[in-house]
Amino acid sequence: MELEKNEIDKKKKILIVEDQFIEAHDLQLILEKAQYEVIGIARSVVQALTFIDEEKPDLVFVDIFLKGTETGIDLAKKLHEKHIGFIFLSANSSRSVLEEAKKTQPYGFIVKPFREQDVLITLEIAFYRHNHGIESQMQQENILRESIDAISCQPVKWEQALLQLARLFQTYIPFDYLQLEPVHNGYSPTGLLRKDFENYEIIDADKIAKISGKNKSEIDEIQSGSPKHEFPKVYYDQSFREIFQNSGFVRLIAATFGIRSFMVLPVRMGEDVFNFSFFSRNSDAYNNEHLQLLTKLESKLAKLVSNLHNTKKKQPNIITNKKVDIDQMSNGFSSMVGNSQKMISVFDYIKRVAPSDTSVLIMGESGTGKEKVAQSIHNLSPRKNKPLVVINCGAIPNNLAESLLFGHEKGAFTGAFEKRIGKFEAADGGTVFLDEIGEMPMDIQVKLLRVLQEKEIERIGSSSPVKLNVRIIAATNRNLEDEVAAGRFRLDLYYRLHVFPITVPPLRERREDIPVLVAHFITIFSKTLGIDEPAVSDHALTQMKAYDWPGNVRELEHVIHRSMLMKDGNLIKDIILPNFPKNQGEEKTQEFSIKTIHENERDYINYILKTCRGKVSGAGGAAEILNIPASTLYSKMKKLGIKNNPLL
Ligand SMILES: Nc1ncnc2c1ncn2[C@@H]1O[C@H](COP(=O)(O)OP(=O)(O)OP(=O)(O)O)[C@@H](O)[C@H]1O
C-alpha cells in the first residue's frame, strides 16, 4: 500500500467529532502517535462545521450519536457534499442505524470500544478508498472525453451518433429517457427511450405527440410556456415535485414515460443553447457527482452537437420512430439473460466495472447467477485472454488452504514432494474469483488482505515473495456485515472487497425474467438432448411466475430440464415444481410481482395524485396531467379503490 504510506507521511489533517471526552482523547492519542495531525475535537455538528470551514481536514471521525439537534449522520451528509471523507464511530450497531449511516457513503465504520489497530487499518482503507474514488472519477471523465471526441469525428448519421452517445452515457449516467433539444428553435427534440439493455427507441416530437395524445401545436405551446433551464441541475424528491408543478413540459415527459427524477445540462454554443436532459424512473437516480461529471463535459458536448447538427441539416430524410439495435457487437455477458429493470441495472454495473482493475464484491442468494456475473466481468475486461481461476472458499479443507491458494516449495512440509504453484499464481495476469468468501478461514483472510494490499504472495517454505497481478472478484450469499459483527469476517478485508458491490436480485423479485430464462434454458437443453425446441403452455408459464423460487435461477434451470425430459409431445404442458412451502425463509412481497394493468394504472394514478398533493380537477390537478376529464378520473379512482388524501 505505497500510496497510503506516502500520503500518511504528509501528515494528514484529521478532525474528531465526538462528545465523549475520554473516547475523543484516546482517539487523538492513537492518531498523533501514528503521525496524523489532529486539528481539533468538536463536540457538536455546529462546532465541527466551524473547524471544517477554517481548516479543511483530510478526513473526519464522526460519532453517530451527538449531543444537540443534529446527529453525526446529518454531518455526514454535509461532508459528502463537500467531498470530505469520513469514518463513523459508533457504539450502537443496530441494523436500522447502520442502514441510515451507510446511505451517506462513509469510508469506514469503527465500533466502540476500538483498538489502536482497528483505527489505523480503517484509516488506511479510508485513504485508499478516497484516492481510488478520485482516480476512478478521473478515469471516467477521460473515457467520456475521448469517446465523445471519437463520436464527433465519425462520419455517421445523426441518429447513429446519438445511439452511440446513449450507449456511452448509460454506463456512467443511467437514464430511461435521454433528450437532446435546442432551446430557441421551437420544439424539435430527439429523445432516446431505453427499451432493454441494448435497445433504444428514437422519439421525436411527432412520437411524443402520438404517445401523449396531444397535437404538435399543443406540445409547442406547453414547451414555450415552460421555464427554461439556465443552469445544470438535478431534480429529485422535492425539487422534482416543484418543477413538475411549474413546468408543463416536465409534466408531459414525466407522464408520458413515468419519470420521477431528472438532470439537465444546458450546453451553450454561441447564441444557441442545447439541453441534454437525463430522465429516470427512479426517484434517486442522480446526484451531484453525476452533475459534476456531466458539467465537465460541456465543451466536448458542444462540439459534438454542432458537428451532429450540421450533419443533421444535410440529412433531412432521417428515419425516426425506429427501434434501433444499439450494439451490434457480441455483448460478452457470458450468456446471461434477463430484461427486468433489476437485471438491466446489474448489466450496467458489470459493464461499468469490467474495464478497470477494481475489486468487486457480488452479493446475492444462492443460484441467482453470481458466478455468471463474475465470468461476465472477466470476459469484458482487458484480462479476458488470461485465466479466470475460480476458488470455492467453502470447499477448501482448512489444513490445505494456504498451500492450495499460495503454493509451496519442495520439502516445505511433510508430503511436499514437489514445488507447487498455488491458484493465485496460476491466475497471474487474470482474475481470481473467490466464491463463498464468507466461508474463508480467518487466517487465510489475513493472507488475502496482503495479496490485495501488497500485490504479492509467499509460497509456503519460501522466503522471497512473488509479485502478482491479479484482479479479485468475490461473491457471497451471506450477509458479510453480520459476519463482521459476529467476528467471523475481518472488517478490513470487508472494506477492501466492498469497493464495488453488485447485488444480484433473487428471481422472485424479477419474475419478468422468467419467460426469457425459460426460453434460454429450452434452447440449451434442446441442443444437448438433440431434440426440437418444445413450446411451453400458458398454464406452465403462469405456474412458474407464481412460484417463489427459493433456489433461484439454478432451480428454474433444473425444473426446465426435468420438464423437458417428461414432456408430452412437443409441448411442456405442466411444470413439476418441487414441494417447497411458499415463503420459505424469505420475505414475500406479492403473490405476483408482475403487476396487472389495473395495478400499474392504480400505482401511476396514486403517484400523480401525490405529485399534485391530492388535487384532482382544475389547473395543475391530476386530471389535467393525465389529460382526462376530472369526472373520468373520479370514476377510475372509485373503480380502482383509490382513496385520495389531499394532505399527501
Ligand atoms: N441471468 C442468467 N442467465 C442465464 N443463466 C443464468 C443466469 N443466472 C444464472 N444462470 C444459471 O443458473 C445457474 C446458477 O448460476 P450461478 O452458479 O452463477 O449462481 P450463483 O449465485 O453463483 O450460485 P451459488 O451461490 O450457489 O454459487 C447456472 O447454471 C447459471 O448458468
The ligand as a MOL file (V3000), in Angstrom:
LIG
                    3D

  0  0  0     0  0            999 V3000
M  V30 BEGIN CTAB
M  V30 COUNTS 31 33 0 0 0
M  V30 BEGIN ATOM
M  V30 1 N -29.0740 -14.3840 -15.9260 0
M  V30 2 C -28.8090 -15.6610 -16.2270 0
M  V30 3 N -28.9090 -16.0730 -17.4920 0
M  V30 4 C -28.6840 -17.3600 -17.8200 0
M  V30 5 N -28.3470 -18.3270 -16.9380 0
M  V30 6 C -28.2310 -17.9650 -15.6580 0
M  V30 7 C -28.4580 -16.6200 -15.2320 0
M  V30 8 N -28.2660 -16.5600 -13.9070 0
M  V30 9 C -27.9540 -17.7810 -13.5010 0
M  V30 10 N -27.9180 -18.6540 -14.5390 0
M  V30 11 C -27.6500 -20.1000 -14.4610 0
M  V30 12 O -28.1140 -20.5420 -13.1780 0
M  V30 13 C -27.1780 -21.4230 -12.5800 0
M  V30 14 C -26.7140 -20.8130 -11.2600 0
M  V30 15 O -25.9130 -19.6540 -11.5330 0
M  V30 16 P -24.5770 -19.3350 -10.7380 0
M  V30 17 O -23.8000 -20.5800 -10.4580 0
M  V30 18 O -23.8800 -18.2420 -11.4520 0
M  V30 19 O -25.2320 -18.8270 -9.3670 0
M  V30 20 P -24.5210 -18.4410 -8.0060 0
M  V30 21 O -25.2610 -17.2810 -7.4690 0
M  V30 22 O -23.0490 -18.2770 -8.2320 0
M  V30 23 O -24.7980 -19.7070 -7.1040 0
M  V30 24 P -24.0770 -20.1440 -5.7260 0
M  V30 25 O -24.3450 -19.0590 -4.7380 0
M  V30 26 O -24.7730 -21.4010 -5.3690 0
M  V30 27 O -22.6280 -20.3140 -6.0360 0
M  V30 28 C -26.0430 -21.6100 -13.5630 0
M  V30 29 O -26.2420 -22.7970 -14.2860 0
M  V30 30 C -26.1470 -20.4210 -14.4840 0
M  V30 31 O -25.7330 -20.7510 -15.7640 0
M  V30 END ATOM
M  V30 BEGIN BOND
M  V30 1 1 1 2
M  V30 2 1 2 3
M  V30 3 2 2 7
M  V30 4 2 3 4
M  V30 5 1 4 5
M  V30 6 2 5 6
M  V30 7 1 6 7
M  V30 8 1 6 10
M  V30 9 1 7 8
M  V30 10 2 8 9
M  V30 11 1 9 10
M  V30 12 1 10 11
M  V30 13 1 11 12
M  V30 14 1 11 30
M  V30 15 1 12 13
M  V30 16 1 13 14
M  V30 17 1 13 28
M  V30 18 1 14 15
M  V30 19 1 15 16
M  V30 20 2 16 17
M  V30 21 1 16 18
M  V30 22 1 16 19
M  V30 23 1 19 20
M  V30 24 2 20 21
M  V30 25 1 20 22
M  V30 26 1 20 23
M  V30 27 1 23 24
M  V30 28 2 24 25
M  V30 29 1 24 26
M  V30 30 1 24 27
M  V30 31 1 28 29
M  V30 32 1 28 30
M  V30 33 1 30 31
M  V30 END BOND
M  V30 END CTAB
M  END
